[in-house]
């Protein structure tokens, strides 16, 4: 337990063998498989440019990929993900920077798709 900013957050070392909120404990290879499927789909999408993503949306997807890659490297190398950020102002599980990239990337992507990218929702079956 190392305080960083009193009342905001501190660093705590946790070995997480599960996913969010420590769910699915010990299913390391399932997470690796899910990431690999996501990586193949991402490479396919970016190389073929099927979906009308904006550059911002593509960066959001890259953030999700980077977070997933970081967690996958930990899972393969160590057998668990190292979580270290614990917030003091509310009860919340310990998390890491990769988790932040995944969550922020997903959130920003969804907000941008819903409110700013009307092209994404156009029906092309005309």
C-alpha positions in Angstrom: 0.0 0.0 0.0 1.8 3.1 -1.3 -0.1 6.4 -1.1 0.1 8.5 -4.3 -2.5 11.2 -3.8 -4.2 11.2 -0.4 -7.9 10.7 -0.7 -7.7 9.9 -4.4 -5.6 6.7 -5.0 -2.8 4.6 -3.9 -0.7 1.7 -5.3 -1.5 -1.8 -4.2 0.1 -5.0 -5.7 -2.6 -7.6 -6.7 -2.2 -10.7 -8.9 -5.5 -11.1 -10.8 -6.0 -14.4 -12.4 -9.5 -13.5 -13.6 -11.1 -10.7 -15.5 -13.1 -7.6 -14.4 -13.9 -7.7 -10.7 -11.8 -11.0 -10.5 -14.5 -12.9 -12.4 -13.6 -16.1 -14.3 -10.7 -16.9 -12.1 -8.1 -19.2 -13.6 -9.4 -19.1 -17.2 -6.1 -17.6 -18.6 -6.2 -19.4 -22.0 -9.8 -18.3 -22.6 -8.8 -14.7 -22.2 -5.8 -15.2 -24.6 -8.1 -16.9 -27.1 -10.6 -14.0 -26.9 -7.8 -11.5 -27.4 -6.5 -13.4 -30.4 -9.9 -13.4 -32.0 -10.2 -9.7 -31.3 -6.8 -9.1 -32.8 -7.6 -11.0 -36.0 -10.9 -9.1 -36.4 -9.2 -5.8 -35.8 -6.5 -6.5 -38.4 -9.2 -7.6 -40.9 -11.2 -4.4 -40.2 -8.3 -2.1 -40.4 -6.9 -3.6 -43.6 -10.2 -3.8 -45.4 -11.8 -0.7 -43.9 -15.3 -2.2 -43.9 -16.8 -0.1 -41.2 -17.0 3.7 -41.6 -14.9 4.5 -38.5 -13.5 8.0 -38.1 -9.9 8.4 -37.2 -10.8 9.1 -33.6 -12.8 5.9 -33.4 -9.9 3.9 -34.8 -7.7 5.4 -32.1 -10.3 4.3 -29.5 -10.1 0.7 -31.0 -6.3 0.9 -30.8 -6.5 1.9 -27.1 -8.7 -1.2 -26.5 -6.3 -3.3 -28.4 -3.3 -1.9 -26.5 -4.9 -2.6 -23.2 -5.9 -6.1 -24.2 -2.3 -6.7 -25.5 -0.8 -5.5 -22.2 -3.1 -7.8 -20.1 -2.5 -10.7 -22.5 1.3 -10.4 -22.2 0.9 -10.5 -18.4 -1.4 -13.5 -18.6 1.0 -15.5 -20.9 4.2 -14.4 -19.2 3.1 -14.5 -15.5 -0.2 -16.5 -15.5 -2.0 -13.4 -14.0 -2.5 -9.7 -14.6 -0.7 -7.3 -12.3 -3.2 -4.8 -10.9 -2.0 -1.8 -8.9 -4.3 1.2 -8.9 -6.7 1.4 -6.0 -9.0 4.4 -5.6 -9.7 5.7 -2.1 -12.9 7.7 -2.7 -15.1 4.7 -3.5 -15.2 1.0 -3.2 -13.9 -0.4 -6.5 -11.6 -3.3 -7.4 -7.9 -2.7 -8.0 -7.1 -2.2 -11.7 -4.2 -1.3 -14.0 -3.3 1.0 -16.8 -4.3 -1.6 -19.5 -7.8 -1.8 -17.9 -8.1 2.0 -18.1 -7.2 1.9 -21.8 -9.8 -0.8 -22.5 -12.6 0.9 -20.5 -11.9 4.5 -21.8 -11.4 3.3 -25.3 -14.7 1.4 -25.3 -16.6 4.3 -23.6 -15.2 6.9 -26.0 -15.9 4.7 -29.0 -19.5 4.1 -28.0 -20.1 7.8 -27.2 -18.6 8.9 -30.5 -20.5 6.3 -32.5 -23.8 7.3 -30.9 -23.5 11.1 -31.0 -21.0 12.0 -33.7 -20.7 9.4 -36.5 -24.0 9.3 -38.3 -22.3 7.6 -41.3 -21.7 4.5 -39.2 -25.5 4.0 -38.8 -26.5 4.5 -42.4 -28.3 1.6 -44.0 -26.4 0.6 -47.2 -29.0 -1.9 -48.4 -30.5 0.5 -50.9 
